[in-house]
Amino acid sequence: MDMDFLASTEVCQGMTPEELAKVLELCVADRRNEGEMVHGEGGKAKDLFLLSQGEVHLRFQLPGRDSSEAMNISVIKPGALFGWSALVPPRRYTLAALCASPSCRFLRADGHELERLFELEPHIGYMFMKNLAVIVGSRLRAMREELAKCQGFDMIHGW
């Protein structure tokens, strides 16, 4: 994967080629096959991920129950980031991430290494975290809309 991919990601918008190169130095290419977990819910959040190919489902893992699509909260498409808990205390993944395509390819970056880069290069940190705030806000709005739809459905059907 290269800088063109990194430049196309939602979290790296507004960075210069030199800044993108510094972020790319911290990234490692990785992959999973369909049905494989990228990370589990509640686990220590060490890495964050930028999806380049495939689809990843973010879902709840309820104790004593099999994981299923009914527990999906979000679908991650190429160019999107997931696992941002690696940058936010208490650094625990809030959802499980499951490869939902025949193959998922992504860049993986250590959260602590990224934070060190942000301290050395404040503009990179500012752009990254500003874009991350937009992403998180968008996902919260989408979740709220979905909850409102479910509430409306329940009210209509008397559940």
Phi and psi in degrees as GROMACS dihedral restraints (atoms count N, CA, C in turn):
[ dihedral_restraints ]
;  ai    aj    ak    al  type     phi  dphi    fc
    3     4     5     6     1  -131.8    20    10
    4     5     6     7     1  -173.2    20    10
    6     7     8     9     1   -67.0    20    10
    7     8     9    10     1   -29.5    20    10
    9    10    11    12     1   -61.2    20    10
   10    11    12    13     1   -43.0    20    10
   12    13    14    15     1   -62.3    20    10
   13    14    15    16     1   -49.1    20    10
   15    16    17    18     1   -58.2    20    10
   16    17    18    19     1   -42.3    20    10
   18    19    20    21     1   -63.6    20    10
   19    20    21    22     1   -26.7    20    10
   21    22    23    24     1   -83.2    20    10
   22    23    24    25     1   -11.0    20    10
   24    25    26    27     1   -75.1    20    10
   25    26    27    28     1   149.6    20    10
   27    28    29    30     1   -63.9    20    10
   28    29    30    31     1   -30.7    20    10
   30    31    32    33     1   -83.0    20    10
   31    32    33    34     1   -15.7    20    10
   33    34    35    36     1  -105.2    20    10
   34    35    36    37     1    10.6    20    10
   36    37    38    39     1   -60.2    20    10
   37    38    39    40     1   138.5    20    10
   39    40    41    42     1    88.1    20    10
   40    41    42    43     1     0.3    20    10
   42    43    44    45     1   -90.2    20    10
   43    44    45    46     1   147.9    20    10
   45    46    47    48     1   -77.1    20    10
   46    47    48    49     1   162.9    20    10
   48    49    50    51     1   -56.9    20    10
   49    50    51    52     1   -36.9    20    10
   51    52    53    54     1   -65.3    20    10
   52    53    54    55     1   -40.5    20    10
   54    55    56    57     1   -68.1    20    10
   55    56    57    58     1   -41.2    20    10
   57    58    59    60     1   -60.6    20    10
   58    59    60    61     1   -39.3    20    10
   60    61    62    63     1   -61.7    20    10
   61    62    63    64     1   -38.0    20    10
   63    64    65    66     1   -69.1    20    10
   64    65    66    67     1   -36.9    20    10
   66    67    68    69     1   -67.8    20    10
   67    68    69    70     1   -44.6    20    10
   69    70    71    72     1   -60.2    20    10
   70    71    72    73     1   -32.2    20    10
   72    73    74    75     1   -59.7    20    10
   73    74    75    76     1   -25.7    20    10
   75    76    77    78     1   -91.3    20    10
   76    77    78    79     1    -4.3    20    10
   78    79    80    81     1   -97.2    20    10
   79    80    81    82     1   146.0    20    10
   81    82    83    84     1  -124.6    20    10
   82    83    84    85     1   132.3    20    10
   84    85    86    87     1   -71.5    20    10
   85    86    87    88     1   139.3    20    10
   87    88    89    90     1  -147.6    20    10
   88    89    90    91     1   169.0    20    10
   90    91    92    93     1  -156.1    20    10
   91    92    93    94     1   158.8    20    10
   93    94    95    96     1  -139.2    20    10
   94    95    96    97     1   158.5    20    10
   96    97    98    99     1  -101.1    20    10
   97    98    99   100     1   164.8    20    10
   99   100   101   102     1   -52.2    20    10
  100   101   102   103     1   131.7    20    10
  102   103   104   105     1    89.1    20    10
  103   104   105   106     1   -11.2    20    10
  105   106   107   108     1   -84.9    20    10
  106   107   108   109     1   142.7    20    10
  108   109   110   111     1   -79.5    20    10
  109   110   111   112     1   137.9    20    10
  111   112   113   114     1   -85.0    20    10
  112   113   114   115     1   -44.3    20    10
  114   115   116   117     1  -156.8    20    10
  115   116   117   118     1   154.7    20    10
  117   118   119   120     1   -97.0    20    10
  118   119   120   121     1   158.0    20    10
  120   121   122   123     1   -67.1    20    10
  121   122   123   124     1   135.7    20    10
  123   124   125   126     1    84.8    20    10
  124   125   126   127     1    -9.5    20    10
  126   127   128   129     1   -72.6    20    10
  127   128   129   130     1   161.8    20    10
  129   130   131   132     1   -62.2    20    10
  130   131   132   133     1   125.0    20    10
  132   133   134   135     1   -88.7    20    10
  133   134   135   136     1    94.6    20    10
  135   136   137   138     1   -93.5    20    10
  136   137   138   139     1   -42.3    20    10
  138   139   140   141     1  -115.1    20    10
  139   140   141   142     1   152.7    20    10
  141   142   143   144     1  -115.4    20    10
  142   143   144   145     1   163.8    20    10
  144   145   146   147     1  -135.4    20    10
  145   146   147   148     1   142.6    20    10
  147   148   149   150     1  -120.1    20    10
  148   149   150   151     1   111.7    20    10
  150   151   152   153     1   -76.6    20    10
  151   152   153   154     1   128.4    20    10
  153   154   155   156     1  -108.4    20    10
  154   155   156   157     1   -25.6    20    10
  156   157   158   159     1  -149.3    20    10
  157   158   159   160     1   140.9    20    10
  159   160   161   162     1    94.4    20    10
  160   161   162   163     1  -162.5    20    10
  162   163   164   165     1  -139.9    20    10
  163   164   165   166     1   134.2    20    10
  165   166   167   168     1  -117.2    20    10
  166   167   168   169     1   133.0    20    10
  168   169   170   171     1   -99.9    20    10
  169   170   171   172     1   130.2    20    10
  171   172   173   174     1   -97.8    20    10
  172   173   174   175     1   127.2    20    10
  174   175   176   177     1  -148.6    20    10
  175   176   177   178     1   160.2    20    10
  177   178   179   180     1   -73.8    20    10
  178   179   180   181     1   147.4    20    10
  180   181   182   183     1  -117.6    20    10
  181   182   183   184     1   103.9    20    10
  183   184   185   186     1   -90.0    20    10
  184   185   186   187     1   133.6    20    10
  186   187   188   189     1   -58.0    20    10
  187   188   189   190     1   135.4    20    10
  189   190   191   192     1    77.8    20    10
  190   191   192   193     1     5.7    20    10
  192   193   194   195     1  -126.6    20    10
  193   194   195   196     1   145.1    20    10
  195   196   197   198     1   -70.5    20    10
  196   197   198   199     1   145.4    20    10
  198   199   200   201     1   -74.3    20    10
  199   200   201   202     1   139.6    20    10
  201   202   203   204     1  -148.6    20    10
  202   203   204   205     1   167.2    20    10
  204   205   206   207     1   -60.4    20    10
  205   206   207   208     1   -23.9    20    10
  207   208   209   210     1   -63.1    20    10
  208   209   210   211     1   -19.0    20    10
  210   211   212   213     1   -97.2    20    10
  211   212   213   214     1     6.5    20    10
  213   214   215   216     1   -67.1    20    10
  214   215   216   217     1   137.2    20    10
  216   217   218   219     1  -107.8    20    10
  217   218   219   220     1   -34.5    20    10
  219   220   221   222     1  -152.1    20    10
  220   221   222   223     1   150.9    20    10
  222   223   224   225     1  -115.3    20    10
  223   224   225   226     1   123.1    20    10
  225   226   227   228     1   -96.8    20    10
  226   227   228   229     1   128.7    20    10
  228   229   230   231     1  -109.0    20    10
  229   230   231   232     1   165.8    20    10
  231   232   233   234     1   -54.0    20    10
  232   233   234   235     1   138.8    20    10
  234   235   236   237     1    94.5    20    10
  235   236   237   238     1   -10.4    20    10
  237   238   239   240     1   -95.8    20    10
  238   239   240   241     1   157.0    20    10
  240   241   242   243     1  -102.8    20    10
  241   242   243   244     1   145.5    20    10
  243   244   245   246     1  -145.4    20    10
  244   245   246   247     1   161.8    20    10
  246   247   248   249     1    83.7    20    10
  247   248   249   250     1    23.5    20    10
  249   250   251   252     1   -65.1    20    10
  250   251   252   253     1    -8.9    20    10
  252   253   254   255     1   -59.7    20    10
  253   254   255   256     1   -18.2    20    10
  255   256   257   258     1   -66.4    20    10
  256   257   258   259     1   -13.3    20    10
  258   259   260   261     1  -108.5    20    10
  259   260   261   262     1    -2.4    20    10
  261   262   263   264     1  -127.3    20    10
  262   263   264   265     1   119.4    20    10
  264   265   266   267     1   -58.1    20    10
  265   266   267   268     1   142.8    20    10
  267   268   269   270     1   -88.8    20    10
  268   269   270   271     1    15.6    20    10
  270   271   272   273     1    59.4    20    10
  271   272   273   274     1    53.3    20    10
  273   274   275   276     1  -127.3    20    10
  274   275   276   277     1   135.6    20    10
  276   277   278   279     1   -67.0    20    10
  277   278   279   280     1   128.9    20    10
  279   280   281   282     1   -85.8    20    10
  280   281   282   283     1   -17.4    20    10
  282   283   284   285     1  -139.3    20    10
  283   284   285   286     1   160.9    20    10
  285   286   287   288     1   -84.0    20    10
  286   287   288   289     1   150.0    20    10
  288   289   290   291     1  -118.7    20    10
  289   290   291   292     1   122.4    20    10
  291   292   293   294     1  -123.8    20    10
  292   293   294   295     1   130.7    20    10
  294   295   296   297     1   -68.5    20    10
  295   296   297   298     1   122.9    20    10
  297   298   299   300     1  -113.6    20    10
  298   299   300   301     1    14.3    20    10
  300   301   302   303     1  -123.6    20    10
  301   302   303   304     1   164.3    20    10
  303   304   305   306     1   -51.8    20    10
  304   305   306   307     1   -34.6    20    10
  306   307   308   309     1  -148.1    20    10
  307   308   309   310     1   137.0    20    10
  309   310   311   312     1  -119.6    20    10
  310   311   312   313     1   128.3    20    10
  312   313   314   315     1  -117.8    20    10
  313   314   315   316     1   141.5    20    10
  315   316   317   318     1  -157.2    20    10
  316   317   318   319     1   162.3    20    10
  318   319   320   321     1   -95.6    20    10
  319   320   321   322     1   139.8    20    10
  321   322   323   324     1  -118.7    20    10
  322   323   324   325     1   134.1    20    10
  324   325   326   327     1  -133.7    20    10
  325   326   327   328     1   136.8    20    10
  327   328   329   330     1   -70.8    20    10
  328   329   330   331     1   127.0    20    10
  330   331   332   333     1   -60.0    20    10
  331   332   333   334     1   -40.9    20    10
  333   334   335   336     1   -66.9    20    10
  334   335   336   337     1   -38.8    20    10
  336   337   338   339     1   -65.0    20    10
  337   338   339   340     1   -40.2    20    10
  339   340   341   342     1   -62.0    20    10
  340   341   342   343     1   -43.3    20    10
  342   343   344   345     1   -61.6    20    10
  343   344   345   346     1   -37.9    20    10
  345   346   347   348     1   -63.4    20    10
  346   347   348   349     1   -41.8    20    10
  348   349   350   351     1   -61.4    20    10
  349   350   351   352     1   -42.7    20    10
  351   352   353   354     1   -61.8    20    10
  352   353   354   355     1   -35.6    20    10
  354   355   356   357     1   -68.8    20    10
  355   356   357   358     1   -38.6    20    10
  357   358   359   360     1   -77.2    20    10
  358   359   360   361     1   -31.4    20    10
  360   361   362   363     1  -128.4    20    10
  361   362   363   364     1    79.9    20    10
  363   364   365   366     1   -56.8    20    10
  364   365   366   367     1   -31.9    20    10
  366   367   368   369     1   -66.6    20    10
  367   368   369   370     1   -38.1    20    10
  369   370   371   372     1   -62.0    20    10
  370   371   372   373     1   -47.2    20    10
  372   373   374   375     1   -60.9    20    10
  373   374   375   376     1   -42.2    20    10
  375   376   377   378     1   -62.1    20    10
  376   377   378   379     1   -49.1    20    10
  378   379   380   381     1   -63.8    20    10
  379   380   381   382     1   -44.1    20    10
  381   382   383   384     1   -61.3    20    10
  382   383   384   385     1   -51.0    20    10
  384   385   386   387     1   -70.3    20    10
  385   386   387   388     1   -34.0    20    10
  387   388   389   390     1   -62.2    20    10
  388   389   390   391     1   -47.1    20    10
  390   391   392   393     1   -65.0    20    10
  391   392   393   394     1   -38.4    20    10
  393   394   395   396     1   -62.2    20    10
  394   395   396   397     1   -40.7    20    10
  396   397   398   399     1   -61.4    20    10
  397   398   399   400     1   -39.3    20    10
  399   400   401   402     1   -64.4    20    10
  400   401   402   403     1   -43.0    20    10
  402   403   404   405     1   -62.7    20    10
  403   404   405   406     1   -48.8    20    10
  405   406   407   408     1   -62.3    20    10
  406   407   408   409     1   -43.7    20    10
  408   409   410   411     1   -59.8    20    10
  409   410   411   412     1   -42.3    20    10
  411   412   413   414     1   -63.4    20    10
  412   413   414   415     1   -40.9    20    10
  414   415   416   417     1   -69.2    20    10
  415   416   417   418     1   -36.4    20    10
  417   418   419   420     1   -65.3    20    10
  418   419   420   421     1   -41.1    20    10
  420   421   422   423     1   -61.7    20    10
  421   422   423   424     1   -44.6    20    10
  423   424   425   426     1   -61.8    20    10
  424   425   426   427     1   -41.1    20    10
  426   427   428   429     1   -65.5    20    10
  427   428   429   430     1   -41.2    20    10
  429   430   431   432     1   -63.3    20    10
  430   431   432   433     1   -42.0    20    10
  432   433   434   435     1   -62.8    20    10
  433   434   435   436     1   -41.4    20    10
  435   436   437   438     1   -65.0    20    10
  436   437   438   439     1   -41.4    20    10
  438   439   440   441     1   -62.3    20    10
  439   440   441   442     1   -41.9    20    10
  441   442   443   444     1   -62.9    20    10
  442   443   444   445     1   -40.6    20    10
  444   445   446   447     1   -62.2    20    10
  445   446   447   448     1   -44.2    20    10
  447   448   449   450     1   -63.2    20    10
  448   449   450   451     1   -43.2    20    10
  450   451   452   453     1   -61.1    20    10
  451   452   453   454     1   -43.6    20    10
  453   454   455   456     1   -62.5    20    10
  454   455   456   457     1   -42.7    20    10
  456   457   458   459     1   -60.6    20    10
  457   458   459   460     1   -45.1    20    10
  459   460   461   462     1   -62.4    20    10
  460   461   462   463     1   -41.0    20    10
  462   463   464   465     1   -66.1    20    10
  463   464   465   466     1   -42.6    20    10
  465   466   467   468     1   -63.6    20    10
  466   467   468   469     1   -40.0    20    10
  468   469   470   471     1   -95.9    20    10
  469   470   471   472     1     6.1    20    10
  471   472   473   474     1    67.5    20    10
  472   473   474   475     1    28.4    20    10
